Structures are given as structure tokens and as C-alpha cells.
Amino acid sequence: MARRLGADVVTLGYLNTLFSFVLLCGGPLYGRFGDVFGSRAALMLSFSAAVIGFGIQSLANSVPMLFLSQIPLGFMHTFQG
């Protein structure tokens, strides 16, 4: 999909790096959310973040939208929940 939008290999590397960075930053926030609101709410947040992030990614019509779609995925920590 990224190649269809005109992204090269370096841009794909930046996209994967952003995904890892967002997960790293979102981990403590997700953990705190789970401590305060419980595991059921944390899992709902995780699944909702996945739906929103992958939904934006599926509708992306430009490379910046691909980068924008990675932001909600910072709360996609299903294993921790």
C-alpha cells in the first residue's frame, strides 16, 4: 500500500520506526490506564485503538496519512492487558 502511494524504502523505515516509538511512549500511559480503570477497560482501549489506527491506514490516500494512522496504535498493547 505504501508503495502504491509513492513511498520508498527509507519512508517505510521511518514508518516502522514511528510505530515502534509510539508503542514505546504509549506503554506507560496504557499501563496507568489499566491500573486506574481495570483490565476490561484497558482491553477495550487497545482494541479501539487498533480499529481506529488500521481504519485510518486503510483509508489513507497519501503518505502523511500513513504516518498519522500510527498515532492511535500507541495504545495497542493487547498483550499487557
Residue pairs with C-beta under 8 A, 6 or more apart in sequence:
1 57
1 60
1 66
2 11
2 12
2 15
2 63
2 66
5 60
5 61
5 62
5 63
5 66
6 63
7 15
7 63
7 66
11 63
14 67
15 66
15 67
15 70
18 67
18 70
19 70
19 73
22 70
22 71
22 73
22 74
23 73
23 74
23 76
23 77
25 74
26 73
26 74
26 75
26 76
26 77
27 77
27 80
29 74
29 75
30 42
30 45
30 46
30 74
30 75
30 77
30 80
30 81
31 77
31 80
33 41
33 42
33 45
33 75
34 41
34 42
34 80
34 81
39 81
42 77
42 80
42 81
43 78
43 81
45 75
46 75
46 76
46 77
46 78
46 81
47 78
48 75
49 72
49 73
49 74
49 75
49 76
50 73
50 76
50 78
52 72
53 69
53 70
53 71
53 72
53 73
53 76
54 69
54 73
56 65
56 68
56 69
56 72
57 66
57 69
59 65
60 66
60 68
60 69
